[in-house]
Amino acid sequence: MANSASGMAVSDECKLKFQELKAKRSYRFIVFKIDERIQQVMVERFGKPSDSYEDFTSCLPANECRYAVFDFDFTTDENCQKSKIFFIAWSPDTSRVRSKMLYASSKDRFKRELDGIQVELQATDPSEMSLDIVKARAF
């Protein structure tokens, strides 16, 4: 099902892996990539449940756009264990203009396919998605 605005379809694997992250907590994170040749969003990689936020951020390429989801565990001030699923639109300033436009135009439709996202972050450099920012947005 291609989106008329962006032409990007979403692979079934994207939805399946996201459901596994959300329901079974099979992964800590999933990184998604647009394959321009076949006009589809694909799963690029996923992280083990034991992976850290640093493991996740090191997976994002410095010069290419990506979408990602991260299952963030935290403890509230009342000492309750909680988890929030973050959607991160990674669009570094150094990536190609065409790539940035493609990711920007496909983002909302792709995000709608992933039912259960609680927080969205847009980042153009690593400082915009630091662990401190993620913690602040989780509360």
Phi, psi and omega in degrees: 000095181280146177276129183296330181287317185246341181077007184267126172268166178241124181294149177301328180299324179302311182293319181297312181295323178296318178299321178294322177294315185288312187273318186255350184056041180290336183226154173276323181208163174223134176251130182246146182228141174274123174267104185294330181299318183253007176055051183214146174275129184236160172281127178266315179197163174220158184253147178295155179304334181275354182293152181264173176297324178294322176300318180297306185296330179289345178280341184279127181292145184291332187239015181225146179284153175206161165252153176207155169237143181226129179269103187262118176266139178207168179244128181285171177298334179274010178068032176263136175281127179225169179214140175227142178264119180264138170255125182241124175260104184265116183220078185297147179304331184276357180281163181296144180301316180301318180297315179299318180294319180297314179294320181295319183284339182264346190302308186297318179296316180298316181300323179296331179290337183259088184282117179128005177287135184252330182222139177245137175235138174248128183224134176249348171208160187306330182295335182281355176224037178295162180301325178298319179294316179299314178300315181297321181284339181289331185273000000 
